[in-house]
Amino acid sequence: MARLLQQVQSKMFIFAHRRALGLLDGEYGSLFKGRSLDFDDLRAYTPGDEVRDIDWKATARHGSPLVKRYVAVRRQTVLLVVDTGRNMAALAASGECKRDIAVQALGVLGYLAHRHGDVVGLVHGNAEGSRTVPPRSGEDHLERLLQDVRRSAVLDGGPSGIAHQLGHVLRTFSRRMLLVVVADGLLPDAATEMLLRRLQARHEVLWFTVRDAELAGPGDSDAFEVADGSGIPAAIAADPAVRAAYLQAGIEREQRRQEVFRRLGIAEGGAGGSADVLPELFALLERHRTRTSRGTGRTASSGRPTFSEGPQHAG
Amino acid sequence: MELSFWWVLPLAAAALALAVNRAARRARGRDVRPVAHSERLTALPEYRRALRRHRRWLATAVVAGFLLLAATALAAARPAERSTTRPELRNRDIILCLDVSGSMAGTDAAITGVFEQLAKEFDGERIGMVMFDSRAVQLFPLSDDYDYIAGELAAARKAFDDGGDAFFSGTWGGNGSSLVGDGLASCLRSFPGDGNAQDAHRSRSVILATDNYVSGTPVFTLEQAAQLATPRGIRIHALNPGDLDYGDDKDQPGARLRAVAESSGGSYFAPDNPDAVPGIVQKVRESEATEHQGAPQLVVADRPELPLLAALLSGAVLLFAGWRLER
């Protein structure tokens, strides 16, 4: 029991040697703009904390930055939206299975949420259907989510279609929560973009990309497309002209993807290997924080629903 | 065309089927990378071009490989051509024995003309020439130096045509003229070896051109001379352009000549004019040829050229295609 989660935890522990684990906690804690007014205590500032949480008077008295801690009014809900179609059983950029990297990322986020006392739910599936695991707390629950994802994303599963999961979330969940979409390097089409726009209006949305395997590398073996089984001979993929065109097209494609996410105002990050998951997740949370703190005023002025569980704390 | 080892073909086909089967099974279990969003690569025009090229070379390699296998299997089955031949023996010795008395000039010229032509296509045959009037003169001995023979025959024909007296001067001065018996005896003695030691490997014949009008007393009568022919195995073919015999009298010159020729196993011709001579000579040669043919032989000759050439070409194409595919 709890094997997958233990693996995730051990990776996080290693990461913590290089970067304080509290840093991640801090980044995670600032995902939600909501603050209660119930002052708990003061604690030392750690990088990643919101500047507006700093108690300047106490800081002046104490000599080093202190931040105010509040008791969370209620549990937040984190919904992991995962593609568990055939695509996720393919290889990632590092040569690992994309599923394993997705599980790694989900585990980190889930564990952070667990430490924060939040409940974690899961929506996963493929183009043929979505499955929902209702949000709950606890490590066992988290482990079950990870096991679900790992079991579902197999080569002979259904074709991938993250839009189905996004639509499912849109139909099923109306309460505001943190959506973390874990999918591969797909280029969202217009319909998906519209879905994301509507989700973004209702929830906090993060997008974590599991980067796909490079197709035109030298010395690779033959490959096949998981969607339709068509083959890619290694001899052609290694052709210098094809490789050059592929690299150029890859850069343009990535630019188009980034453009989509920038239009949507969704923070996007991704990892091509399990070693990159923690730093990239950290960067993603950081990016989301700066984006939302920048976007707060705009959100308020445009009249979009904001997190209304408690009054905004003005630092 | 037939195959010496026809059973190689089904063996090769079975081996090929087995190899294809095993290769297909191995390919199924081979390590291929599952990837997603391959349209990142496959949608590129460069990729499509390269794929088309790759497929063309692949098809070329498959076809060439199949051809190579088929051709080598065919060559291994030893395609052979079976034929029967009756080898013609070209080991003949012919002595032209020409009476050069004035009446024979036309026939002699025709005979030398025919042999002048024939000398160009001789291969292994030897001919010699003896002319006689009152004395016999050997113009040239049995020889297979065909350039030399052609030259001598040309000179002789020119002399027959022009009536060049100096050419025939050695044949005069004997006791009489047209001493056919002496002349024939000289001709028969012109074959190498002496007496009855007949060379089993070479046929011997004399073409004797004479009208058999003898004036004077020869040492040999015609019949005596002809007796020399039998122990030596020499056939006498006689050409008599002036056969003026009446009735069946066996003492007439033509009848005597015919008797001599046929008793030696040869033949007798009495052409009306010199133009008939080439046909007669041809007939003589053919009769000699049919009598001296070897036993029919079964010849089985391997003919691997075509399959091996095809194998070489397809092998080269296969190597080139493989090199292109590996790049």
HADDOCK unambig.tbl for C-alpha pairs under 7 A between the chains (distance, minus, plus):
assign (segid A and resid 87 and name CA) (segid B and resid 36 and name CA) 5.26 0.50 0.50
assign (segid A and resid 90 and name CA) (segid B and resid 34 and name CA) 4.79 0.50 0.50
assign (segid A and resid 90 and name CA) (segid B and resid 35 and name CA) 4.73 0.50 0.50
assign (segid A and resid 90 and name CA) (segid B and resid 36 and name CA) 5.89 0.50 0.50
assign (segid A and resid 91 and name CA) (segid B and resid 34 and name CA) 5.99 0.50 0.50
assign (segid A and resid 91 and name CA) (segid B and resid 35 and name CA) 5.49 0.50 0.50
assign (segid A and resid 212 and name CA) (segid B and resid 36 and name CA) 6.77 0.50 0.50
assign (segid A and resid 213 and name CA) (segid B and resid 35 and name CA) 6.45 0.50 0.50
assign (segid A and resid 215 and name CA) (segid B and resid 41 and name CA) 6.63 0.50 0.50
assign (segid A and resid 221 and name CA) (segid B and resid 32 and name CA) 6.30 0.50 0.50
assign (segid A and resid 221 and name CA) (segid B and resid 33 and name CA) 6.87 0.50 0.50
assign (segid A and resid 222 and name CA) (segid B and resid 32 and name CA) 5.18 0.50 0.50
assign (segid A and resid 222 and name CA) (segid B and resid 33 and name CA) 6.34 0.50 0.50
assign (segid A and resid 223 and name CA) (segid B and resid 32 and name CA) 4.99 0.50 0.50
assign (segid A and resid 223 and name CA) (segid B and resid 33 and name CA) 4.36 0.50 0.50
assign (segid A and resid 223 and name CA) (segid B and resid 34 and name CA) 5.78 0.50 0.50
assign (segid A and resid 223 and name CA) (segid B and resid 35 and name CA) 6.52 0.50 0.50
assign (segid A and resid 224 and name CA) (segid B and resid 32 and name CA) 6.65 0.50 0.50
assign (segid A and resid 224 and name CA) (segid B and resid 33 and name CA) 6.17 0.50 0.50
assign (segid A and resid 224 and name CA) (segid B and resid 34 and name CA) 5.19 0.50 0.50
assign (segid A and resid 224 and name CA) (segid B and resid 35 and name CA) 5.99 0.50 0.50
assign (segid A and resid 225 and name CA) (segid B and resid 34 and name CA) 6.06 0.50 0.50
assign (segid A and resid 225 and name CA) (segid B and resid 35 and name CA) 5.14 0.50 0.50
assign (segid A and resid 225 and name CA) (segid B and resid 36 and name CA) 5.55 0.50 0.50
assign (segid A and resid 225 and name CA) (segid B and resid 38 and name CA) 5.85 0.50 0.50
assign (segid A and resid 226 and name CA) (segid B and resid 34 and name CA) 5.83 0.50 0.50
assign (segid A and resid 226 and name CA) (segid B and resid 35 and name CA) 5.93 0.50 0.50
assign (segid A and resid 226 and name CA) (segid B and resid 36 and name CA) 5.75 0.50 0.50
assign (segid A and resid 227 and name CA) (segid B and resid 36 and name CA) 6.92 0.50 0.50
assign (segid A and resid 235 and name CA) (segid B and resid 325 and name CA) 6.91 0.50 0.50
assign (segid A and resid 235 and name CA) (segid B and resid 326 and name CA) 6.64 0.50 0.50
assign (segid A and resid 235 and name CA) (segid B and resid 327 and name CA) 6.96 0.50 0.50
assign (segid A and resid 236 and name CA) (segid B and resid 50 and name CA) 6.16 0.50 0.50
assign (segid A and resid 236 and name CA) (segid B and resid 51 and name CA) 6.51 0.50 0.50
assign (segid A and resid 242 and name CA) (segid B and resid 46 and name CA) 5.41 0.50 0.50
assign (segid A and resid 242 and name CA) (segid B and resid 47 and name CA) 5.54 0.50 0.50
assign (segid A and resid 245 and name CA) (segid B and resid 46 and name CA) 6.93 0.50 0.50
assign (segid A and resid 246 and name CA) (segid B and resid 41 and name CA) 5.90 0.50 0.50
assign (segid A and resid 250 and name CA) (segid B and resid 40 and name CA) 6.89 0.50 0.50
